[in-house]
Amino acid sequence: MPTEIQVSNCCEDFCLPQREWFDAWLKIICELKGLGNDTEVVVRICGSDESRLLNDQFRGIKKPTNVLSFPSEIELDEFAHLLGDIVICWDLLISEAESQNKRLLDHASHLFVHGVLHLLGHSHDEDSAADEMEALEIEALGLKGIASPYE
């Protein structure tokens, strides 16, 4: 099972993608990065309150954020396929999609791809690293006909 989905109680009424949707995106990223099909991630769908708490606890930022990534710190070879956890704040995702005039699932795709790339060690802290990460996001999204989120 490549993707495990956890949904907080406050998000149970949202129309969320099925596990297969996340699995398809994970497969695309794995193919782009040359990883095996046994790669696994856990996706937590939460609301703004939980996102704010996690963002404060782990980044010292006292506001919700759209996506957080927590890379696995397991160093044993038999668990190398476990990339880590991604937390997506679904109500913030909805708000951003509306304000940016993006389709909801296009924006969700971008955030999931962005989160997985963080799990793989990519960052956007420096310009060159950000350019590389954005190029990978654009390439992955383009494979399913989604326009660049940076235009």
N, C-alpha and C positions, 0 to 999 in steps of 0.2 A: 504494500500500500504506500505509494509515493507521497501522498498528501493526506494529512489528518486535519480535519476541520473542527474547530471548537467555536461555539457561538454563545456569547454571553446572553443572559436572560433578557436584557433590554433590547437586543437585536433580533429576537426570535420572530418578530412580525415583519421584518424586512424581507424582500424578495431577493434572496442571496443565490449566487451561482452554486451549482452542485460541485461535488468533489472532482468529477471528471473535467470540469472547466479548469480548475486549478491544475490538475494533472497534465492537461494538454499544454498549458503555459510552461509548467516545469519541464516537460519533455522538450519543448522548443529551446529553452535556455540550456538544458543539458546537452543538446545536440550542438548548439553554438559554441559551447565551452568544452566539448569533447568529454563529457561525463557519462557514466553509465546510467542505464534506465532504472537502477535500484536506488537512485538518489531520493532522499526523503526530507520533507519539511512539515512542520506543524504550523497551521494558520489559525490565529485567534481573531475572530470578528468581535469587536467591542464597540461601546459607545464612548462619548466624549469624557465622561467622568473617569472611566477606567484608563483611557488613553492619557488623560491629564496626570493621573497618579503614577503611571508607568514612566511617562516622560520626565516627571519631576524626580522620581526615585533613581532612574538610570542615567538621565542626562542633565538633571538640575534645572530643567525648563518647566515652569509652572503653567503650562497650557497644553491642550491636546494637540496631537500631531497626526497626520494622516497614516503614516506607516512607521513602524519600529521593527528593527531586525536584531535578533539575538543569536549570533553564531554559536554553534555547538562547540563546546570546549573539551569534548571527549577525544582523547588522543590515541585510543586503541584502534588498530587496523580494522577489526571486525565491525567497528561502528563508523568508519570513515564516510559511509554513505549518508549519515545523518547530518544535514547541513545546519539545522537549527530551527528557530521559531520566528515567525513573522506575525506582528499584531497590526491589523488594519482597523482603523476607526471608521466604521461604516457611515455614521451620520455626518462626519466631517467629509468623507468621500462624496456623499450625496450633495452636500452644500457646495463643495468645490466644483463638482461636475456642472451643477446648475450655474454657478457664477462665471465659470469659464466656457460656458456653452459647449460642453463635451457630452457625448453619450456616456451614460453611467458605466456600462461595461468596458468601454474604451479606457476610461479613467481608472477603473478597477484593475484592468489589465496592466496599465502602466505602473500602478502602485505595487502590484504583486511582482512584476518583473524587476522593478527597482529594489524591492525588499530582498528578492532572491539574489540579485547581484551583490547587495551588501553582505549577505551570508557567505558569498564566495570571495569576499575580501575587497570588493570594489568600493571606492569612496568618491566623494565629490568635494573633499577638503581643499584640494589644490586644483588649479585650472586644467593641467594636463590630465590628471586623474578624472576630473569631472567630464572632460571632453571624451575620454575613453569610455566612461560609464554611459554617458548619453548616447554615444554611437552604438553601443551594444543594445541599449533600450530601443533606439529607433530601428535597428536591424530586426530585433525580435518582434516588435510590434508590427513592423512592415510585413512580416511573413504571414500575418493574418489580416492584412489590409488596413491597419490602423495608422493614421497619420502621426507624424512626429508630435509629441506633446510639447515640444519646445518652440513651435512656430506660432 
